Amino acid sequence: MAKKPKKEETPKVHKDLEGFKMNINSFGEISSTFSIDKLNEFLNQNVEDKKLKDRDDLDEIKEGKKKKK
């Protein structure tokens, strides 16, 4: 019995990351369809920083970042 080739399924992603793909070539270099700055901005907005979660001034830090934009 011959095996059927697997269809390449696109994973479910956040709507802001539609079209995001990462590849690693034979030299170990990582290439992406999004810039690192765009990925970092998304992560800053959507992922809680475990190092900062117990700080008392966390709300002030978040507000400061939003005002700078």
C-alpha positions as CSV (number, residue, x, y, z in Angstrom):
1,M,0.0,0.0,0.0
2,A,1.3,3.4,-0.9
3,K,1.0,6.1,1.6
4,K,-0.9,9.2,0.7
5,P,1.1,12.4,0.9
6,K,0.0,14.6,3.8
7,K,-1.8,17.8,2.9
8,E,0.0,20.9,4.4
9,E,-2.6,22.4,6.7
10,T,-2.3,25.9,7.8
11,P,-2.5,26.2,11.6
12,K,-5.2,28.3,13.3
13,V,-3.6,31.7,14.3
14,H,-4.7,35.0,15.7
15,K,-6.2,37.3,13.2
16,D,-3.3,39.7,13.5
17,L,-0.9,37.0,12.5
18,E,-2.7,35.8,9.3
19,G,-0.1,34.7,6.7
20,F,2.7,34.3,9.2
21,K,5.2,31.5,8.3
22,M,8.6,30.7,9.6
23,N,11.2,28.6,7.8
24,I,14.6,27.3,8.9
25,N,17.0,26.6,6.0
26,S,19.8,24.0,5.9
27,F,22.3,26.5,7.5
28,G,20.0,27.0,10.5
29,E,19.0,30.5,9.4
30,I,15.4,31.5,10.4
31,S,13.3,33.4,7.8
32,S,9.9,34.8,8.5
33,T,7.1,36.5,6.5
34,F,6.8,39.1,9.3
35,S,9.4,41.5,10.6
36,I,10.8,40.9,14.1
37,D,9.5,44.3,15.2
38,K,5.9,43.4,14.2
39,L,6.2,40.0,16.1
40,N,7.5,41.8,19.2
41,E,4.7,44.3,19.1
42,F,2.1,41.6,18.9
43,L,3.7,39.7,21.8
44,N,4.0,42.8,23.9
45,Q,0.2,43.4,23.5
46,N,-1.0,39.8,23.9
47,V,1.4,37.9,26.1
48,E,1.7,38.5,29.9
49,D,5.3,39.1,31.0
50,K,5.8,36.6,33.9
51,K,8.7,38.7,35.3
52,L,6.5,41.8,35.6
53,K,3.2,40.4,36.8
54,D,3.9,40.8,40.5
55,R,5.0,44.5,40.3
56,D,2.9,47.1,41.9
57,D,3.5,49.7,39.1
58,L,2.6,47.3,36.2
59,D,-0.5,49.4,35.2
60,E,1.7,52.5,35.0
61,I,4.2,50.7,32.8
62,K,1.5,49.5,30.4
63,E,-0.1,53.0,30.2
64,G,3.3,54.5,29.4
65,K,3.9,52.1,26.5
66,K,0.5,53.0,25.0
67,K,1.1,56.7,25.3
68,K,4.4,56.5,23.4
69,K,2.7,55.0,20.3
